[in-house]
Amino acid sequence: MELSTQTFRVTRADLVRYAGASGDFNPIHWSDRVATGVGLPGVIAHGMFTMALVGRAVAEWAGAPDAVVDYGVRFARPVVVPDDEDGTEIEVSAKVREGAGEGLTRLDITATCRGEKVLSQARAVIRTPR
């Protein structure tokens, strides 16, 4: 069974807010000059910000944040955020898998940006919604 896809818009303003909240002011998250200077295609979203957005989708599917028992990802490619009002979008979907244990549901998660996977081995275990 597939769960409904959730879409999250990410703008440079979001990156500034996340930097302030996290204390991660690495210039690859706000300066095109620095980002391209180190070989990136442009300013990229913080990996933990991307993971948090996907975690928000998992919590919504689970029905509540405290219903998320386990959650983990690997970062596959950066989320490039253009310097405009539109930014970019991360699309998050999941398939329900069996075998997580009694009262638990395993989710295999897919997160993409512009049609490319940005996370790999993204999985969660949630308490089975009633």
Secondary structure, DSSP 8 states (H G I E B T S, - for coil): -EEEEEEEEE-HHHHHHHHHHH----GGGT-HHHHHHTT-SS-B--HHHHHHHHHHHHHHHHTSGGGEEEEEEEE-S--B--SSSS-EEEEEEEEEES-S-TTEEEEEEEEEETTEE-EEEEEEEEE---
